[in-house]
Amino acid sequence: MYQAAAVFEGGGMRGGYSTGVIDAFLDNDIEFSSIYGVSSGACHAASFVSKQRGRAYRISTDYLHDKNYCSLYSLITTGNLFGEDMLFRRLHFELDPFDFKTFAAYRGKFFAVATNVKTGKAEYLQLSPDSPKNRFPEVNASSSMPLLAKIVQHNGKSTSTDVSQIPSRLSRRLPTEIQKMSSS
């Protein structure tokens, strides 16, 4: 395992480029001590941590025509352009089963990055081994898009109160925060 961080960017379908990188890492048994994912990058990083080659790509492409995945229908009926139930339940439990055991055994740390609505600052939400079984609340918080998704409530680790999250692409602090974390 490399004592380094891998950062998987968000940006919707732009994250498709990451799917090839993930598969190359998996093909070469490359692991990192820290994983940071932003929005779609956090979704793809989960497949990397669970060592499921091809899964991130399949999820990005195989369901594009499903109105429950990403559509105006989903936005109107659920308030989310990307269907929350589809992304965080059906895909993982039914359509493309998630490897919970491998995810839980990962020796590194995995963070989904989101922006706190109240402060405008990036928050690094560390995923626990049980996060996938609980429908990835940290990844869901990272993936919430302004105006195209409901604000996601996430119970922050440093406080007992709920913290409202929106995607971290609105926050430009990620490189600075990673440097701080790496130097400590």
N, C-alpha and C positions, 0 to 999 in steps of 0.2 A: 504494500500500500504506500503510495506516495504521500509524504507529509506536505500536502499542498491542497489548495482549494480548486474545485471545478465550479464554474459559474455557467448556468444554463439560462440564456436570455429568454425574455418573453416576447410578445409581439404577435400573438395569434399564429397565423399560418407561417410566419417567418421562423417560428420555432421548428418548422419542418427540417431546416438545415441541421438542427441539433440531433435529430433522430439518426442521421447517418453517422455523426460523431459518436453518439452513444453506442451504436452497434460496433463501430471500430474499437472503442474502448473495451467493450465486452469481448470482442474477438481476440483481443490482445491481453486479456486479464488485467486491465489497468483499473486500479481503484484509487480513490482520493480520501484523505482523512476528513475532509470537509466538502460538502456539496451545498451549493446555494442555487435555488431556482426561483425565477421570477415569473409569475403568471403561467403561460403555457410551458415555460422552461421548468417550472416546479412540477407540472403534470408529467412532463417527459422524464425528469430526473427520477421520479418514483419508479419508472420502468428500469432505469439504470441501476438504482439501488437494489431492486428486486431481481436484477440480472436476467431480464426477459428480453432477449434479442428480438428485434422486429416489432415489439409491442407498441412502442411510442409511434412508430411509423404507421402501423395498422390503425391505431386510434385516431391519428391525424387524417387518415385518408378513407378508411373503410366506411365511415359513418357520415360523411359529408352530405349525403342526400337524405339522411334521416331527419325529419322535422323536429325530433326531440333532441338532436345533438346541437345543431346551430342553425337557427332560422328565425324569421320574423314571427312565425307561429309560436315558437318557444318564448320569444320576447313578450308577445301579447298575452299568452296564457299563463306564463310563470313569472314574468318580470325579469327574466334573464335570457340574453341572446343565446348563450350556451346553456343548455338544460342541465341544471344542477343535479337532478335525479339521474339523468343519463350519465353525466361525467363522474359522479362520485358514488353511485350505487350500481346501476345496471352494467356499466362497462366492467367494473371490478369484480362483481359477484356473479354475473350471468354471461355477458357477451364475449369478454376476453379476460378470463379469470386471472386475478392478481395472485402472485406468489407471496403470500403473507409470511410464510416461514423464512424465506430467503431475505425478505425485507427486514424482518425482526432480527436476523442474525448479522446484519451489516455492522461492521466494526467502526465505521466512521460516523460523523455527525451530518445530519441533513436539515437544512434550514429553508423554509419558504419565506420569501421577503415580501412584505406588504407595507403600505403606507397607512399610518394612523390618521384617520379623518380629522380627529380633534387637534393633533399637533402638527400634521404634515410631515412628520419624520418617519424614516424607515424603521420597521421593526423586523427582527429576525426571529421567526417562529420555529423553534426546533421541533421536529417531528419525533414522536415517540414510537416505539415498536408497535403500539396499538393504533396509531393514526389511521392506517388503511382500514382497519376493521370499524373505525368510528367515522368512516366516510371522509377522511382527509380534511379535517377542519382548517388546518394551516394552509394547505394548498388551495382550498376553496377561498380563504381570505385573500391569498395572493392573486387569485384569478378573477376577482370581482372587478368589473370594468365600470368606470363612471358613466352614468346615463344608460348603459346597456346591461346593467345587472344591479340587483339589490345589494345594498351595503351588507356585508357579512359581519356578524358579531363573533368575536373570538375571545375567549377568556385568557387574557395574557398571563404568563407565568410570574411576572413581577408584581402583579396586583390581583386582587380577588374580584375586581370589577370587570365588566365587559369592556373590550376595546374595539371600537369600530375600525374596520380595515377597508382600504381600497388599494388597487395595485401599486406596486412600488415603482413602476415606470414614471410615476409622477414625482418620485424622489430620486435625486441624482447623487445620493450619498453612498451608494454601494461600494465603489472602489475604496473610498476613505475608510468606511467601516471595516472592510476586509483587512486593510492594512493595520488598523488598530487591533483587530482580533488576532492577527498573525503575529504581531509584535509582543503580545502579552502572554 
